[in-house]
């Protein structure tokens, strides 16, 4: 088993005992946090653009599309 991995920001080797792990430094950790804040990263979710037939039949009259 490897005792290090690569920093997701700069690619440098990072040991598991590094307190900044999985980053190589505080700088890379802050850059990653900034990427989340700038919405450069997103967690995808399934989109439900269409209602299923059973959902449409449950709508009150006049609300069917």
Backbone as CSV, one residue per row, in Angstrom:
resi,resn,N_x,N_y,N_z,CA_x,CA_y,CA_z,C_x,C_y,C_z
1,UNK,0.844,-1.181,0.000,0.000,0.000,0.000,0.892,1.249,0.000
2,UNK,0.543,2.209,-0.785,1.336,3.439,-0.872,1.175,4.266,0.398
3,UNK,2.254,4.929,0.793,2.170,5.761,1.985,2.069,7.243,1.629
4,UNK,1.691,7.519,0.372,1.488,8.894,-0.052,0.514,8.931,-1.224
5,UNK,0.024,10.097,-1.517,-0.856,10.310,-2.658,-0.496,11.643,-3.282
6,UNK,-1.209,12.043,-4.314,-0.907,13.291,-5.010,-1.891,14.382,-4.589
7,UNK,-1.371,15.571,-4.355,-2.191,16.730,-4.018,-3.161,16.987,-5.177
8,UNK,-4.466,17.135,-4.908,-5.431,17.349,-5.984,-5.289,18.712,-6.674
9,UNK,-4.557,19.640,-6.082,-4.386,20.959,-6.685,-3.110,21.029,-7.526
10,UNK,-1.970,20.675,-6.958,-0.702,20.857,-7.678,-0.052,19.553,-8.123
11,UNK,-0.499,18.422,-7.578,0.033,17.130,-7.991,1.266,16.660,-7.235
12,UNK,1.760,17.455,-6.293,2.923,17.026,-5.508,2.566,15.821,-4.650
13,UNK,3.566,15.020,-4.320,3.356,13.876,-3.434,3.036,14.368,-2.029
14,UNK,2.079,13.696,-1.385,1.661,14.044,-0.026,1.675,12.778,0.809
15,UNK,2.378,12.822,1.911,2.412,11.672,2.825,1.136,11.663,3.671
16,UNK,0.733,10.474,4.071,-0.472,10.344,4.884,-0.345,11.007,6.249
17,UNK,0.870,11.191,6.734,1.040,11.831,8.031,1.131,13.361,7.929
18,UNK,0.988,13.905,6.724,0.990,15.354,6.529,-0.305,15.928,7.110
19,UNK,-0.231,16.917,7.997,-1.450,17.474,8.599,-2.367,18.178,7.592
20,UNK,-1.859,18.523,6.427,-2.687,19.161,5.392,-3.320,18.151,4.441
21,UNK,-3.036,16.873,4.621,-3.520,15.843,3.728,-5.026,15.950,3.511
22,UNK,-5.551,15.875,2.316,-4.936,15.352,1.099,-4.154,16.394,0.302
23,UNK,-4.022,17.586,0.833,-3.270,18.638,0.148,-1.828,18.639,0.633
24,UNK,-0.934,19.216,-0.175,0.472,19.259,0.216,0.767,20.439,1.130
25,UNK,-0.093,21.453,1.128,0.180,22.661,1.912,-1.121,23.393,2.225
26,UNK,-1.014,24.341,3.132,-2.163,25.185,3.451,-2.602,25.971,2.216
27,UNK,-1.631,26.394,1.396,-1.952,27.148,0.182,-2.882,26.343,-0.735
28,UNK,-2.544,25.081,-0.994,-3.378,24.250,-1.867,-4.748,23.990,-1.241
29,UNK,-4.786,23.830,0.082,-6.063,23.621,0.766,-6.956,24.842,0.590
30,UNK,-6.383,26.044,0.734,-7.161,27.283,0.581,-7.593,27.473,-0.878
31,UNK,-6.724,27.120,-1.825,-7.104,27.214,-3.237,-8.292,26.304,-3.538
32,UNK,-8.281,25.100,-2.970,-9.393,24.172,-3.169,-10.681,24.738,-2.579
33,UNK,-10.596,25.300,-1.381,-11.768,25.911,-0.761,-12.293,27.050,-1.634
34,UNK,-11.399,27.856,-2.192,-11.799,28.930,-3.092,-12.492,28.409,-4.340
35,UNK,-12.041,27.276,-4.852,-12.704,26.676,-6.018,-14.142,26.302,-5.695
36,UNK,-14.380,25.767,-4.505,-15.750,25.454,-4.094,-16.562,26.735,-3.966
37,UNK,-15.975,27.774,-3.349,-16.689,29.034,-3.147,-17.024,29.707,-4.483
38,UNK,-16.154,29.558,-5.471,-16.385,30.138,-6.797,-17.256,29.251,-7.674
39,UNK,-17.748,28.143,-7.105,-18.597,27.178,-7.797,-17.919,26.559,-9.014
40,UNK,-16.588,26.398,-8.927,-15.864,25.686,-9.980,-16.103,24.193,-9.864
41,UNK,-16.450,23.745,-8.662,-16.818,22.352,-8.424,-18.313,22.320,-8.143
42,UNK,-18.980,21.299,-8.615,-20.388,21.111,-8.296,-20.642,19.637,-8.020
43,UNK,-21.620,19.379,-7.216,-22.079,18.018,-6.980,-23.323,17.846,-7.829
44,UNK,-23.252,16.949,-8.778,-24.366,16.799,-9.703,-25.537,16.082,-9.044
45,UNK,-26.719,16.440,-9.484,-27.938,15.781,-9.032,-28.754,15.410,-10.256
46,UNK,-29.563,14.402,-10.109,-30.431,13.995,-11.209,-31.492,15.057,-11.439
47,UNK,-31.756,15.344,-12.685,-32.802,16.314,-13.024,-34.065,15.562,-13.398
48,UNK,-35.164,16.066,-12.917,-36.458,15.475,-13.238,-37.242,16.513,-14.019
49,UNK,-37.000,16.568,-15.337,-37.646,17.564,-16.176,-39.077,17.178,-16.523
50,UNK,-39.367,15.908,-16.463,-40.695,15.455,-16.839,-41.344,14.728,-15.673
51,UNK,-42.611,14.988,-15.475,-43.363,14.262,-14.457,-43.722,12.890,-14.988
52,UNK,-43.776,11.925,-14.115,-44.229,10.600,-14.528,-45.732,10.626,-14.708
53,UNK,-46.261,9.705,-15.483,-47.695,9.655,-15.762,-48.525,9.661,-14.486
54,UNK,-48.106,8.909,-13.467,-48.874,8.843,-12.228,-48.917,10.211,-11.545
55,UNK,-47.863,11.000,-11.653,-47.837,12.331,-11.064,-48.785,13.265,-11.795
56,UNK,-48.852,13.144,-13.121,-49.727,14.004,-13.915,-51.187,13.709,-13.605
57,UNK,-51.528,12.445,-13.425,-52.918,12.078,-13.160,-53.355,12.545,-11.768
58,UNK,-52.425,12.816,-10.870,-52.755,13.298,-9.525,-53.000,14.789,-9.472
59,UNK,-52.656,15.526,-10.544,-52.867,16.981,-10.546,-54.351,17.295,-10.640
60,UNK,-54.805,18.369,-9.972,-56.205,18.772,-10.098,-56.532,19.156,-11.539
61,UNK,-57.808,19.073,-11.909,-58.248,19.427,-13.261,-57.781,20.817,-13.617
62,UNK,-57.378,21.020,-14.840,-56.939,22.322,-15.303,-55.443,22.536,-15.131
63,UNK,-54.763,21.660,-14.394,-53.330,21.818,-14.199,-52.532,20.819,-15.028
64,UNK,-53.203,20.049,-15.869,-52.499,19.105,-16.729,-51.825,19.886,-17.842
65,UNK,-50.607,19.521,-18.189,-49.868,20.225,-19.237,-49.941,19.456,-20.519
